[in-house]
């Protein structure tokens, strides 16, 4: 080793796990606002933009938005609107993609904050063909260049039993929602094209909450930070 090499400062490399944790901490530091307590909203403050679409399709817009972080994930959040398009949510967001277990809105609202879209459905009598149509729409979305190849797009698909009627299919982005009683592919695609990527903090980091893993383990906190969930 030369004297010049001895005098050079040492360079430290973070392990991938530590680097992911550091990145997640930086992202959370810039997301939303921390709330010391949770008070459920008392009214749904939104307006209808369009109500003449197929299958009783309606597009709505939130008149006010908030994005407080509720640190305690054991608190069941109670949005005033259904589906919600903004509002109180947890510090963690859901992994992108399809979940076979309903994702609590407190996680996917955070996904909306990052510019993502959520495809939701409620089918009390079952609707496999309609869910397959939603899955196809999500899988065929244009590649998001801000995402890794693992993520692909900022989109997720989940059942939402809290939707106000059945059957109901909703596509939600930050501050806006489209809902209908059947899957109308053209209307869903048009809504996504207009509102995708419009969250107040547009980024495509992988989420650290998996509803499927939480259902399997019984522990909401049991999922890897910044890593996708691969289920057996």
C-alpha positions as CSV (number, residue, x, y, z in Angstrom):
1,X,0.0,0.0,0.0
2,X,1.4,3.4,-1.0
3,X,1.5,6.4,1.3
4,X,-1.2,8.1,-0.8
5,X,-3.4,5.1,-0.3
6,X,-2.9,5.1,3.4
7,X,-3.9,8.8,3.6
8,X,-7.1,8.3,1.7
9,X,-10.3,8.2,3.8
10,X,-12.0,4.9,4.1
11,X,-15.2,4.3,2.2
12,X,-18.0,2.5,3.9
13,X,-20.7,0.6,2.0
14,X,-24.1,-0.1,3.4
15,X,-25.5,-3.6,3.2
16,X,-28.6,-3.8,1.0
17,X,-30.9,-4.3,4.0
18,X,-29.5,-1.2,5.8
19,X,-29.6,0.8,2.6
20,X,-33.3,-0.1,2.1
21,X,-34.0,0.9,5.7
22,X,-32.2,4.2,5.3
23,X,-34.1,4.9,2.0
24,X,-37.4,4.1,3.6
25,X,-36.6,6.4,6.6
26,X,-35.9,9.2,4.2
27,X,-39.1,8.6,2.3
28,X,-41.2,8.5,5.4
29,X,-39.6,11.7,6.7
30,X,-40.9,13.5,3.6
31,X,-44.3,11.9,3.5
32,X,-47.4,13.5,5.0
33,X,-47.6,14.9,8.5
34,X,-47.4,13.0,11.8
35,X,-50.5,13.2,13.9
36,X,-50.3,12.9,17.7
37,X,-53.9,11.5,17.9
38,X,-56.6,10.2,15.6
39,X,-60.0,11.8,15.2
40,X,-62.3,10.3,12.5
41,X,-63.6,12.7,10.0
42,X,-67.3,13.5,10.3
43,X,-68.2,14.4,6.8
44,X,-67.3,13.5,3.2
45,X,-66.2,16.6,1.5
46,X,-66.3,15.8,-2.2
47,X,-68.2,16.7,-5.4
48,X,-69.5,14.7,-8.3
49,X,-67.8,15.6,-11.6
50,X,-69.6,13.2,-13.9
51,X,-72.5,10.8,-13.4
52,X,-73.6,9.7,-16.8
53,X,-71.2,6.9,-17.5
54,X,-72.0,3.3,-18.2
55,X,-73.1,1.0,-15.4
56,X,-74.1,4.0,-13.2
57,X,-70.5,5.2,-13.4
58,X,-69.6,8.2,-11.3
59,X,-66.4,10.3,-11.0
60,X,-65.9,12.3,-7.9
61,X,-63.3,14.8,-6.6
62,X,-62.3,15.6,-3.1
63,X,-62.8,19.3,-2.2
64,X,-60.3,19.2,0.6
65,X,-57.3,16.9,1.2
66,X,-55.2,16.0,4.2
67,X,-52.5,13.4,4.7
68,X,-51.8,12.9,8.3
69,X,-49.8,9.9,9.4
70,X,-51.4,7.8,12.1
71,X,-48.4,6.1,13.7
72,X,-50.4,3.4,15.6
73,X,-51.4,0.8,12.9
74,X,-53.6,-1.0,15.4
75,X,-56.1,1.9,15.1
76,X,-58.8,1.1,12.6
77,X,-59.2,4.2,10.5
78,X,-62.7,5.4,9.5
79,X,-62.7,7.4,6.3
80,X,-65.8,9.5,5.8
81,X,-66.0,8.8,2.0
82,X,-66.2,5.4,0.4
83,X,-64.0,4.9,-1.3
84,X,-61.6,7.4,0.2
85,X,-59.2,9.3,-2.1
86,X,-57.1,11.1,0.5
87,X,-56.9,11.6,4.3
88,X,-55.4,10.0,7.3
89,X,-53.2,6.9,6.7
90,X,-50.4,4.8,8.1
91,X,-46.7,5.6,7.7
92,X,-46.2,2.4,5.7
93,X,-47.8,1.7,2.3
94,X,-48.8,-1.5,0.7
95,X,-46.7,-3.5,-1.7
96,X,-47.8,-2.9,-5.3
97,X,-49.7,-5.5,-7.2
98,X,-52.6,-7.8,-6.4
99,X,-53.6,-8.8,-2.9
100,X,-55.8,-11.8,-2.3
101,X,-56.6,-10.4,1.2
102,X,-58.4,-7.0,1.5
103,X,-55.9,-4.2,2.2
104,X,-57.0,-1.7,4.9
105,X,-57.5,1.7,3.4
106,X,-54.9,3.2,5.8
107,X,-52.2,1.5,3.8
108,X,-53.4,2.0,0.2
109,X,-54.3,5.7,0.7
110,X,-50.5,6.1,1.3
111,X,-50.0,4.4,-2.1
112,X,-52.3,7.1,-3.6
113,X,-50.2,9.8,-2.0
114,X,-47.2,8.4,-4.0
115,X,-49.1,8.8,-7.2
116,X,-50.5,5.3,-7.5
117,X,-53.9,4.0,-8.3
118,X,-56.0,1.4,-6.5
119,X,-58.5,-0.9,-8.2
120,X,-61.1,-2.0,-5.7
121,X,-64.0,-4.3,-5.9
122,X,-66.9,-5.6,-3.7
123,X,-68.8,-8.6,-4.9
124,X,-70.8,-10.3,-2.2
125,X,-71.9,-13.0,-4.6
126,X,-68.6,-13.4,-6.3
127,X,-67.4,-12.0,-9.6
128,X,-64.3,-13.9,-10.9
129,X,-64.7,-12.7,-14.5
130,X,-64.9,-9.0,-13.4
131,X,-61.8,-9.4,-11.1
132,X,-60.0,-11.0,-14.0
133,X,-60.8,-8.0,-16.2
134,X,-59.5,-5.6,-13.5
135,X,-56.3,-7.8,-13.3
136,X,-55.8,-7.6,-17.0
137,X,-56.2,-3.8,-17.0
138,X,-53.6,-3.5,-14.2
139,X,-51.2,-5.9,-15.9
140,X,-51.4,-4.0,-19.2
141,X,-50.7,-0.5,-17.8
142,X,-47.7,1.2,-19.4
143,X,-44.4,0.6,-17.7
144,X,-43.6,3.3,-15.2
145,X,-40.0,4.4,-15.8
146,X,-39.7,5.7,-12.2
147,X,-40.3,2.1,-10.9
148,X,-38.0,-0.8,-10.7
149,X,-38.6,-3.8,-13.0
150,X,-39.8,-5.6,-9.9
151,X,-42.6,-3.1,-9.3
152,X,-43.5,-2.1,-12.9
153,X,-46.3,0.2,-12.2
154,X,-47.8,2.1,-9.2
155,X,-51.0,0.1,-9.1
156,X,-52.7,-2.3,-6.8
157,X,-55.8,-4.6,-6.9
158,X,-57.7,-5.6,-3.8
159,X,-61.1,-6.5,-2.5
160,X,-62.8,-3.7,-0.4
161,X,-65.7,-5.0,1.6
162,X,-66.3,-1.5,2.9
163,X,-67.6,-0.2,-0.5
164,X,-71.2,1.0,-0.1
165,X,-72.9,-1.6,-2.4
166,X,-72.4,-4.8,-4.3
167,X,-71.3,-5.3,-7.0
168,X,-69.2,-2.2,-7.0
169,X,-65.9,-1.5,-8.8
170,X,-63.8,1.6,-8.0
171,X,-60.6,3.0,-9.3
172,X,-59.1,5.5,-7.0
173,X,-56.2,8.0,-7.4
174,X,-55.2,10.9,-5.1
175,X,-58.2,13.2,-4.7
176,X,-60.3,11.4,-7.3
177,X,-62.4,8.3,-7.7
178,X,-64.4,6.5,-10.4
179,X,-66.9,3.9,-9.4
180,X,-69.5,1.8,-11.3
181,X,-71.6,-1.4,-10.9
182,X,-69.7,-3.2,-13.6
183,X,-66.2,-3.2,-15.1
184,X,-66.1,-0.7,-18.0
185,X,-62.5,-1.1,-19.4
186,X,-62.5,2.1,-21.4
187,X,-63.7,4.3,-18.6
188,X,-61.2,2.7,-16.1
189,X,-58.3,3.2,-18.5
190,X,-59.3,6.8,-19.2
191,X,-59.5,7.6,-15.5
192,X,-56.1,6.0,-14.9
193,X,-54.5,7.9,-17.8
194,X,-55.7,11.2,-16.4
195,X,-54.9,10.7,-12.7
196,X,-51.9,8.3,-12.6
197,X,-48.8,9.8,-11.0
198,X,-50.7,12.9,-9.6
199,X,-50.1,12.3,-5.9
200,X,-48.5,15.0,-3.8
201,X,-45.4,12.9,-3.4
202,X,-44.8,11.1,-6.7
203,X,-42.4,8.2,-6.1
204,X,-42.3,4.5,-6.8
205,X,-40.7,2.8,-3.8
206,X,-41.8,-0.7,-3.0
207,X,-44.2,-0.8,0.0
208,X,-43.4,-2.6,3.3
209,X,-46.9,-3.9,4.2
210,X,-48.4,-7.0,2.8
211,X,-52.0,-7.8,3.7
212,X,-51.5,-11.4,2.6
213,X,-48.5,-11.9,4.9
214,X,-50.3,-10.2,7.7
215,X,-53.3,-12.5,7.3
216,X,-51.0,-15.5,7.3
217,X,-49.0,-14.6,10.3
218,X,-51.6,-12.6,12.3
219,X,-49.1,-9.7,12.6
220,X,-49.4,-6.5,10.6
221,X,-45.7,-5.7,11.3
222,X,-44.5,-9.0,9.9
223,X,-43.3,-7.9,6.5
224,X,-39.8,-7.0,5.2
225,X,-38.9,-3.3,4.8
226,X,-38.8,-2.2,1.2
227,X,-39.0,-5.7,-0.2
228,X,-41.7,-7.4,-2.1
229,X,-43.7,-10.2,-0.6
230,X,-43.2,-13.6,-2.3
231,X,-45.7,-16.0,-0.9
232,X,-45.3,-19.8,-1.0
